Structures are given as structure tokens and as C-alpha cells.
Amino acid sequence: MSIEKLKICSFCGSSTPQNLNLLDSIKDFLKSLYESDRIEMIYGGANVGLMGIAAEMALERNISVHG
């Protein structure tokens, strides 16, 4: 019996935060989220800014990305 993956929808900007502490916190959150092998990511489709960072980090961990 296969376990259905949890679909995570990311709604974030296509710009990169100017506040580097905020950017680091977001990356730490994504790293924790992506530790699971039971998720898929759905996002706005941009490859820049926070959307791009979120997608790239997911792909680096072999997480399915739809956008």
C-alpha cells in the first residue's frame, strides 16, 4: 500500500528579501520542511526570488515540484 504524498502549496514573492536574517530563517524553515520524503511542492512557477529558492531547495532534495 503506497502512502499518498502531502501537497504543500507555497505562496511567496518573486523577489529576494533584503533582510538577510529573514532569508536565512526562510531557508532554515524550508530545509526542515523538505526533510520529509512524503511531500510534493506546488508553487507559482517563477524561478527567481523566494519562489525560485523554494523550488531549487526542493529539487535538490528530490522533491516533486509543480508550478
Secondary structure, DSSP 8 states (H G I E B T S, - for coil): -----EEEEE---SS--S-HHHHHHHHHHHHHHTT-SSEEEEE---SSHHHHHHHHHHHHTT--EE-
